[in-house]
Amino acid sequence: MKARKRMYRGLLGVLGILTCMIAGAMPASARQSNLQVVVDSIAVEGNVRVSRANIIARMEITVGDTITRRQLREAELALWSSGQFRDIRLFAPTEVGVRTVITVRVEEEALIRRVEINGLERASPNMVRDSARLSNGIPYNPQSIITARKLIRSELADEGVPFATIQDRLEPVDGLENVFDIIIEVDEGNRVSIAQVTVAGNERVPTEDIVAAMQSKPEGFWWFRSGTYEQLTYEQDVLVSIPQLYQSRGYLDFQILSDTLVVDPVSGKARIELQVQEGPRYRIGSLEISGNRQFETDQLERLFTPRRGGLLATLGIGGDEQETETQGRVFDAIAFEDARSGIQQMYANEGYIFADITPFVEKNDQVGDEGPTVDIGINIVEHQPAFINRVMIEGNDRTYERVIRSRLSILPGDVYSQDLVLQSYQNINGLGFFESPLPTPDIQVDEETGEVDVTFRVIEKSTGAVNFGTSVGGGVGLAGFIGYDEPNLFGQAKAGSLRWDFGRFLNNFTVSYTDPALFQTRTSGTIQLFNSRDRFFQFSSGRRQRVGGSLRFGFPIPGARYTTVFAGYSIARTEYTLFEDNDDSSLFGLPPGTQSQFSVGLARNRLNHPIFPTEGTRLTWNSELNGGLLGGDGTFTKHTAEGTWWLPIGQVGDVTQGRPIVFALGASVKMGSIFGDASNFPFDRFWMGGVQFGQQLRGYDETAITPFGYFPERSGSISDVQRLGNAYLALTTELAMRLSDAISLTAFFDAGNVWADASAVNPNKLFRGAGFGGMLVTPFGPVGLDYAYGFDKPIPGWQLHFRMGPGF
């Protein structure tokens, strides 16, 4: 027992010694960090411009406080953060519990009276001052000067002036102590433009190909070839663009040995001199794909073989012309990476988002007859597919969630697919109820369970609008209109519309209501009532008056998500008035009639935008049965069909950075025919030409295309009724540049004709037109302007077409 006590005493002694040693090794500031003093008063020294009260207020220490060393340090940091001082020192006794005086000794920073920027012409001095926070009456901050210099250089470089000289100085203000003016002198120098690019060492790749791959191009004749030199763009060319060109042609060992910019100081003309080392050109020795179970090897190998036919191949034309041999082909490193990305995308669309797609490129030691080779391949570890756990909607303060969910292509429990997520994103954006573009979907992946949560975030926007103004369209001339449209009534995507069009040639009132989900089912319904009086420029011998209404229902086909069957009924009373000074009674000298009509149709719509689509298809067919068992004064049937296809072919920008500019190729086919006697309702027949009235054919007058050939508008050599046909065919191809959801530019080719009856239809006899145009969506409706060349007029030539308002 005594031995154990002696051992305990020894241990306690050792612990005591260690404690003393640690305390002795600790800095004095640390040993005293917990010491507390009571503030008796605060003395401030050295301040001239900043008041004592302001300094004490920033310290957040008051008389009577009990403070520690840590609080003194925080008070000192608070004073430094004000930017008002060049030096700060705090003094306080260290006796515990003693009331003490804290002394604050400061040296104030110089005050800036004025900031003057001289010689800066290609950038805004005010912008530089604001961005660098160089305001009058603030303390001097050297970092602000550095920021200002960087901003000036950046702005001038964007204007093609990369070598400006910038000097700055502080000038004392007479009569004021410690007050200065900041003077920044800028010598912009000449604007540097690239006059020539020379390349040395390129034996196999022509210099013009290298220049074509660069963004920094020599100046040319056209305005878009200004040759402006930009440092960042030039660096991108040297580090990325030129090496990628060589890698795409098999030169894996390519190097840029030197790059030099030679500038003439007098003219500002520059010459880029590049010295390159191409190295050998590699060909493919073998291609190996391993680890794939989800996809056949042949299916993956097709991604590594180029498809011939260019753009036509992307449309499915000439798709069989694909190279099958890989061995011996020049190795394209860029295409190889694209193929790897394509495989990654294929797996992601099948739910294998955890799949590891690892490429390899191995150079062979032996050199073949055509040069060195590389063995390339992809090692795949598929892992398990991911499944969608939850699909969430956020931000819909007004729109019902079920409305948004009806546009989703993904459901909980589905195998995850990137394509279907993107399709859902586009479908929600296509509703038009939210700010565009939508935020990128938030995708959260649980790597342990393989489950994915997808969140779509939306930002509501005002959808209802009162519309009023003037319009030109529909062949009725200048008119006024006033109305109200709400495409999202009650937040349930129900649409209501009131519109009154009035003018010399028309007086129309229309009210309509559409419910896309009757009783919260997938059945849609539309009811419309109208009372219209109209007169047309093209048919000027009279006018007509129509009063009636229609009811239409849409029924989805089970298992066909985007296909709907429509059925409806309409009834209208039509009265005709023939003007006294006209003898042609073929259109408006008809007796009043009642039109009783049953319609049935089929529509499949996969377009990604209602006005400016860039992708997808729309197929419609509609048949109208008039008279017969339905009664009425006309017995005929009318059949129409339309197919529209759009394919994106490129874009500028990224959806994460805002709405990108999208280039798309489109094609459409429209046709129609009438069987029976429609003479009592001639405006149900077909006419063609122009853009405002009837079937569109740009490059020609309104109604100029007739069953008897081309007759200019109001030529007098043909009666109005003879311009109408009972069958038509119209074809259009377009190359569109979608600048936004409201602006589009297109180049187009139109072809079409009308015939007396369906048996006379001849696709080899079509009138052709081509041109370019633009479209703009305004609060008063879409506006279009087209300039087209009519090839098959007696005197071919250009014609301008303007569209606005209801005629669009």
Residue pairs with C-beta under 8 A, 6 or more apart in sequence:
23 31
29 69
32 69
32 94
33 68
33 69
33 70
34 68
34 69
35 68
35 69
35 94
35 96
36 66
36 67
36 68
36 96
36 97
37 66
37 67
37 92
37 93
37 94
37 95
37 96
37 97
37 98
37 99
37 100
38 64
38 65
38 66
38 97
38 98
38 99
38 100
39 61
39 62
39 63
39 64
39 65
39 66
39 67
39 99
39 100
39 102
40 63
40 99
40 100
40 101
41 63
41 101
41 102
42 56
42 59
42 61
42 63
42 101
42 102
42 103
42 104
43 101
43 102
43 103
43 104
44 52
44 55
44 56
44 104
44 106
45 103
45 104
45 105
45 106
46 105
46 106
46 107
46 108
47 55
47 106
47 108
48 108
48 177
48 178
49 84
49 108
49 111
49 178
50 84
50 85
50 106
50 108
55 79
55 104
55 106
56 62
58 75
58 78
58 79
58 82
59 75
59 78
59 79
59 104
60 75
60 78
61 67
61 71
61 75
61 102
72 90
72 92
72 102
75 90
76 88
76 90
79 85
79 88
79 104
79 106
80 88
83 109
83 138
83 139
83 141
84 108
84 109
84 139
85 106
85 107
85 108
85 109
86 107
86 108
86 109
86 110
87 106
87 107
88 104
88 105
88 106
88 107
89 104
89 105
89 106
90 102
90 103
90 104
90 105
91 102
91 103
91 105
92 100
92 101
92 102
92 103
93 100
108 139
108 178
109 139
109 140
109 141
110 139
110 140
110 170
110 178
110 179
110 180
111 137
111 138
111 139
111 140
111 178
111 179
111 180
112 134
112 135
112 136
112 137
112 138
112 139
112 140
112 179
112 180
112 181
112 182
113 136
113 137
113 173
113 176
113 179
113 180
113 181
114 136
114 181
114 182
115 129
115 134
115 135
115 136
115 181
115 182
115 184
116 181
116 182
116 183
116 184
117 125
117 128
117 129
117 148
117 152
117 184
117 186
118 183
118 184
118 185
118 186
119 185
119 186
119 187
119 188
120 128
120 152
120 184
120 186
120 188
121 188
122 155
122 156
122 159
122 161
122 188
123 151
123 152
123 155
123 156
123 159
127 151
127 155
128 134
128 148
128 151
128 152
128 155
129 135
129 148
131 147
131 148
131 151
132 144
132 145
132 147
132 148
132 151
133 141
133 144
133 147
134 144
134 145
134 148
134 182
140 170
140 180
140 182
145 168
145 182
145 184
148 168
148 184
149 166
149 168
149 184
152 164
152 166
152 184
152 186
153 162
153 164
153 166
156 162
156 164
156 188
157 230
157 231
157 232
158 230
159 191
159 228
160 191
160 192
160 193
160 226
160 228
160 229
160 230
161 188
161 189
161 190
161 191
161 192
162 192
162 229
162 230
162 231
163 189
163 192
163 263
164 186
164 187
164 188
164 189
165 186
165 187
165 189
166 184
166 185
166 186
166 187
167 184
167 185
168 182
168 183
168 184
168 185
169 182
169 183
169 185
170 180
170 181
170 182
170 183
171 180
171 181
171 183
172 179
172 180
173 179
173 180
173 181
189 265
189 268
190 265
190 266
190 267
190 268
191 228
191 268
192 228
192 229
192 263
192 268
192 269
192 270
193 219
193 226
193 227
193 228
193 229
193 268
193 269
193 270
194 216
194 217
194 218
194 219
194 227
194 228
194 229
194 270
194 271
194 272
195 218
195 219
195 227
195 269
195 270
195 271
196 218
196 271
196 272
197 207
197 210
197 211
197 214
197 216
197 217
197 218
197 271
197 272
197 274
198 207
198 271
198 272
198 273
198 274
199 207
199 210
199 274
199 275
199 276
200 273
200 274
200 275
200 276
201 257
201 275
201 276
201 277
201 278
202 210
202 276
202 278
203 278
204 249
204 251
204 278
204 281
205 245
205 246
205 249
205 251
205 278
209 245
210 242
210 245
210 274
211 217
211 218
213 237
213 241
213 242
213 244
213 245
214 237
214 241
214 242
215 233
215 236
215 237
215 241
216 229
216 230
216 233
216 234
216 237
216 272
217 225
217 227
218 225
218 227
219 225
219 226
219 227
220 227
229 261
229 270
234 261
234 272
238 256
238 259
238 274
242 256
242 274
242 276
243 254
243 256
244 334
246 254
246 278
247 254
247 332
247 333
247 334
248 332
248 333
248 334
248 335
249 281
249 330
249 332
250 281
250 282
250 283
250 330
250 331
250 332
250 333
251 278
251 279
251 280
251 281
251 282
252 279
252 282
252 331
252 333
252 361
252 363
252 374
253 277
253 279
253 280
254 276
254 277
254 278
254 279
255 276
255 277
255 279
256 274
256 275
256 276
257 275
257 276
257 277
258 273
258 274
258 275
259 272
259 273
259 274
259 275
260 272
260 273
260 274
261 270
261 271
261 272
261 273
262 270
262 271
262 272
262 273
263 269
263 270
264 270
280 371
280 372
281 330
281 371
281 372
282 330
282 331
282 363
282 371
282 372
282 373
282 374
283 328
283 329
283 330
283 331
283 368
283 370
283 371
283 372
283 373
283 374
284 326
284 327
284 328
284 329
284 330
284 331
284 373
284 374
284 375
284 376
285 327
285 364
285 368
285 373
285 374
285 375
286 326
286 327
286 375
286 376
286 377
287 301
287 304
287 326
287 327
287 375
287 376
287 377
288 375
288 376
288 377
288 378
289 297
289 300
289 301
289 377
289 378
289 380
290 377
290 378
290 379
290 380
291 379
291 380
291 381
291 382
292 300
292 380
292 382
293 382
294 347
294 350
294 352
294 382
295 343
295 346
295 347
300 343
300 346
300 378
301 326
302 322
303 339
303 342
303 343
304 326
304 335
304 336
304 339
304 376
305 322
305 323
305 324
305 325
305 326
306 322
306 323
306 335
307 313
307 319
307 321
307 322
307 323
308 318
308 321
308 322
308 323
309 317
309 318
309 319
309 321
311 649
311 665
312 318
313 319
313 321
314 647
314 649
315 647
315 665
323 329
328 370
331 361
331 374
331 376
333 361
336 359
336 361
336 376
337 359
340 357
340 359
340 378
343 357
343 378
343 380
344 355
344 357
345 418
347 353
347 355
347 357
347 380
347 382
348 355
348 416
348 417
348 418
349 417
349 418
349 419
349 420
350 385
350 415
350 417
351 385
351 386
351 387
351 415
351 416
351 417
352 382
352 383
352 384
352 385
352 386
353 386
353 416
353 418
353 445
353 452
354 383
354 384
354 386
354 447
354 450
355 380
355 381
355 382
355 383
356 379
356 380
356 381
356 383
357 378
357 379
357 380
358 378
358 379
358 380
358 381
359 376
359 377
359 378
359 379
360 375
360 376
360 377
360 378
360 379
361 374
361 375
361 376
362 374
362 375
362 376
363 372
363 373
363 374
364 372
364 373
364 374
364 375
366 373
367 373
384 450
385 415
385 416
385 450
386 415
386 416
386 445
386 450
386 451
386 452
387 413
387 414
387 415
387 416
387 450
387 451
387 452
388 410
388 411
388 412
388 413
388 414
388 415
388 416
388 451
388 452
388 453
388 454
389 412
389 446
389 449
389 451
389 452
389 453
390 412
390 453
390 454
391 405
391 408
391 410
391 411
391 412
391 453
391 454
391 455
391 456
392 453
392 454
392 455
392 456
393 401
393 404
393 405
393 455
393 456
393 458
394 455
394 456
394 457
394 458
395 434
395 457
395 458
395 459
395 460
396 404
396 458
396 460
397 460
398 460
398 488
398 491
399 431
399 433
399 434
399 458
399 460
399 488
399 491
399 492
399 493
400 491
400 492
400 493
402 517
402 520
403 431
403 491
403 492
403 493
403 517
404 428
404 431
404 456
404 458
406 517
406 522
407 424
407 427
407 428
407 430
407 431
408 424
408 427
408 428
409 420
409 421
409 423
409 424
409 427
409 561
410 416
410 417
410 420
410 421
410 424
410 454
414 420
416 452
421 441
421 443
421 454
424 441
424 456
425 438
425 440
425 441
425 456
426 608
426 615
427 608
428 434
428 438
428 456
428 458
429 436
429 437
429 438
430 608
430 609
430 610
431 488
431 493
432 463
432 487
432 610
433 458
433 460
433 461
433 463
433 487
433 488
433 493
434 458
434 459
434 460
434 461
435 458
435 459
435 460
435 461
436 659
436 741
437 655
437 658
437 659
438 456
438 457
438 458
438 459
439 457
439 458
439 459
440 655
440 656
441 454
441 455
441 456
441 457
442 454
442 455
442 457
443 452
443 453
443 454
443 455
444 452
444 453
444 454
444 455
445 451
445 452
446 452
446 453
463 486
463 487
463 488
464 484
464 485
464 486
464 488
465 484
465 485
465 486
465 779
466 482
466 483
466 484
467 481
467 482
467 483
467 484
467 485
467 499
467 779
467 780
467 781
468 480
468 481
468 482
468 483
468 780
469 480
469 481
469 780
469 805
470 478
470 479
470 480
470 481
470 805
471 478
471 479
471 480
471 481
471 501
471 780
471 781
471 804
471 805
471 806
471 807
472 478
472 479
472 802
472 803
472 804
472 805
472 807
473 692
473 803
473 804
473 805
473 806
473 807
473 808
474 506
474 534
474 536
474 692
474 693
474 805
474 806
474 807
475 536
475 537
475 538
475 539
475 692
475 693
475 702
475 807
476 503
476 505
476 506
476 534
476 535
476 536
476 537
476 807
477 503
477 504
477 505
477 537
478 503
478 504
479 501
479 502
479 503
479 504
479 505
479 506
479 805
480 501
480 502
480 503
481 499
481 500
481 501
481 502
481 805
481 806
482 499
482 500
483 497
483 498
483 499
483 500
484 496
484 497
484 498
484 499
485 495
485 496
485 497
485 498
485 499
486 495
486 496
486 497
487 493
487 495
488 494
488 495
489 495
489 496
492 517
493 516
493 517
494 513
494 514
494 515
494 516
495 512
495 513
495 514
495 516
496 512
496 513
496 514
497 510
497 511
497 512
497 513
498 510
498 511
499 508
499 509
499 510
499 511
499 806
500 508
500 509
500 510
501 507
501 508
501 806
502 508
505 534
505 535
505 536
505 537
505 543
506 532
506 533
506 534
506 535
507 532
507 533
507 534
508 530
508 531
508 532
508 533
508 534
509 530
509 531
509 532
510 528
510 529
510 530
510 532
511 528
511 529
511 530
512 526
512 527
512 528
512 529
513 526
513 527
513 528
514 524
514 525
514 526
515 524
515 525
515 526
516 524
517 523
517 524
518 524
518 525
518 553
522 555
522 556
523 553
523 554
523 555
523 556
524 553
524 554
524 564
525 551
525 552
525 553
525 554
526 550
526 551
526 552
526 553
526 568
527 549
527 550
527 551
527 552
528 549
528 550
528 551
529 548
529 549
530 546
530 547
530 548
530 549
530 572
531 546
531 547
532 545
532 546
532 547
533 543
533 544
533 545
533 546
534 543
534 544
535 542
535 543
535 544
536 693
537 702
537 713
537 714
538 687
538 693
538 702
538 703
538 713
538 714
538 720
538 723
539 587
539 588
539 703
539 720
540 582
540 714
541 578
541 579
541 582
541 584
541 585
541 587
541 588
541 720
542 576
542 577
542 578
542 579
542 582
542 587
542 588
542 589
543 576
543 577
543 579
543 588
544 574
544 575
544 576
544 577
544 588
544 683
545 574
545 575
545 576
545 577
546 572
546 573
546 574
546 575
547 572
547 573
548 570
548 571
548 572
548 573
548 595
549 570
549 571
549 572
550 568
550 569
550 570
550 571
551 568
551 569
551 570
552 566
552 567
552 568
552 599
553 566
553 567
553 568
554 564
554 565
554 566
554 603
555 564
555 565
555 566
555 567
556 563
556 564
556 565
557 563
557 564
557 565
560 604
562 604
562 605
562 606
563 602
563 603
563 604
564 602
564 603
564 604
565 600
565 601
565 602
566 599
566 600
566 601
566 602
566 603
566 622
567 598
567 599
567 600
567 601
568 598
568 599
568 600
569 597
569 598
569 599
570 595
570 596
570 597
570 599
571 594
571 595
571 596
571 597
571 632
572 594
572 595
573 592
573 593
573 594
573 595
574 592
574 593
574 594
574 595
574 681
575 592
576 587
576 588
576 589
576 590
576 591
576 592
577 588
578 585
578 588
578 589
579 588
582 588
584 719
584 720
584 721
586 682
586 719
586 720
586 721
586 722
587 682
587 720
587 721
590 679
590 680
590 682
591 680
593 632
593 633
593 634
593 680
593 681
594 631
594 632
594 633
595 626
595 632
595 633
595 634
595 681
596 626
596 627
596 630
596 631
596 632
597 624
597 625
597 626
597 630
597 632
598 624
598 625
598 630
599 622
599 623
599 624
599 625
600 622
600 623
601 620
601 621
601 622
601 623
602 619
602 620
602 621
602 622
603 618
603 619
603 620
603 621
604 617
604 618
604 619
604 620
605 616
605 617
605 618
605 619
606 616
606 617
606 618
607 613
607 615
607 616
607 617
607 618
607 644
607 646
608 614
608 615
608 616
608 646
609 741
611 741
611 775
611 777
611 782
612 736
612 738
612 741
612 744
612 775
613 644
613 646
613 664
613 666
614 646
614 648
614 662
614 664
614 736
614 738
615 646
615 647
615 648
615 664
616 646
617 643
617 644
617 645
617 646
618 642
618 643
618 644
619 642
619 643
619 644
620 640
620 641
620 642
620 643
621 639
621 640
621 641
621 642
622 639
622 640
622 641
623 637
623 638
623 639
624 637
624 638
624 639
625 637
626 632
626 634
626 635
626 636
626 637
626 638
626 676
626 678
626 681
626 684
627 633
627 634
627 635
627 636
627 676
628 635
633 680
634 676
634 677
634 678
634 680
634 681
634 684
635 676
635 677
636 674
636 675
636 676
636 677
636 678
636 684
637 674
637 675
637 676
638 672
638 673
638 674
638 678
638 684
639 672
639 673
639 674
639 675
640 670
640 671
640 672
641 670
641 671
641 672
642 668
642 669
642 670
642 671
643 668
643 669
644 666
644 667
644 668
645 666
645 667
645 668
646 664
646 665
646 666
647 664
647 665
647 666
648 662
648 663
648 664
649 663
649 664
649 665
650 662
650 663
651 660
651 661
651 662
651 663
652 660
652 661
653 659
653 660
653 661
654 660
659 740
659 741
661 737
661 738
661 739
662 737
662 738
663 735
663 736
663 737
663 738
664 735
664 736
664 738
665 733
665 734
665 735
665 736
666 732
666 733
666 734
666 735
666 736
667 731
667 732
667 733
667 734
668 730
668 731
668 732
669 729
669 730
669 731
670 695
670 728
670 729
670 730
670 731
671 727
671 728
671 729
671 730
672 686
672 727
672 728
673 726
673 727
673 728
673 757
673 758
673 761
674 684
674 685
674 686
674 726
674 727
675 726
675 758
678 684
678 685
678 726
682 721
682 724
685 724
685 725
685 726
686 694
686 695
686 724
686 725
686 726
686 727
686 728
686 754
687 693
687 694
687 695
687 703
687 705
687 706
687 723
687 724
687 725
687 754
688 694
688 695
688 696
688 697
688 703
688 704
688 705
688 725
688 728
688 730
688 752
688 753
688 754
689 695
689 697
689 700
689 701
689 702
689 703
689 704
689 705
689 713
690 696
690 697
690 698
690 700
690 701
690 702
690 703
690 704
690 713
690 801
691 698
691 784
691 786
691 801
691 803
691 807
692 702
692 801
692 803
692 807
693 702
693 703
693 807
694 702
694 703
695 728
695 730
695 752
695 754
696 730
696 732
696 750
697 705
697 730
697 750
697 751
697 752
697 767
697 769
698 748
698 750
698 769
698 771
698 773
698 786
698 788
698 799
698 801
699 750
699 768
699 769
699 770
699 771
699 788
699 789
699 790
699 791
699 793
699 798
699 799
700 710
700 767
700 769
700 790
700 793
700 799
701 712
701 713
701 799
702 713
703 713
703 723
704 710
704 711
704 712
704 713
705 752
705 753
705 754
705 767
706 718
706 722
706 723
706 724
706 725
706 754
707 722
707 725
707 754
707 755
707 756
707 760
708 718
708 722
710 767
710 792
710 793
710 794
711 717
711 718
711 723
724 754
725 754
725 755
725 756
726 755
726 756
726 757
726 758
727 754
727 755
727 756
727 757
727 758
727 760
727 761
728 752
728 753
728 754
728 755
729 752
729 753
729 761
729 763
729 766
730 750
730 751
730 752
731 750
731 751
731 752
731 766
732 748
732 749
732 750
732 751
733 748
733 749
734 746
734 747
734 748
734 749
735 746
735 747
735 748
736 744
736 745
736 746
737 744
737 745
737 746
738 744
739 745
741 777
742 776
742 777
743 774
743 775
743 776
743 777
744 774
744 775
745 772
745 773
745 774
746 772
746 773
746 774
746 775
747 770
747 771
747 772
748 770
748 771
748 772
748 773
748 786
748 788
749 768
749 769
749 770
750 768
750 769
750 770
750 788
751 766
751 767
751 768
751 769
752 766
752 767
753 762
753 765
753 766
753 767
755 761
755 762
767 790
767 791
767 792
768 790
768 791
768 792
769 788
769 789
769 790
769 791
770 788
770 789
770 791
771 786
771 787
771 788
771 789
771 798
772 786
772 787
773 784
773 785
773 786
773 787
773 788
773 801
774 784
774 785
775 782
775 783
775 784
776 782
776 783
776 784
777 783
780 804
780 805
781 804
781 805
781 806
781 808
782 803
782 804
782 808
783 803
783 804
783 808
784 801
784 802
784 803
784 804
784 808
785 800
785 801
785 802
785 803
786 800
786 801
786 803
787 798
787 799
787 800
787 801
788 798
788 799
788 801
789 796
789 797
789 798
789 799
790 796
790 797
790 798
790 799
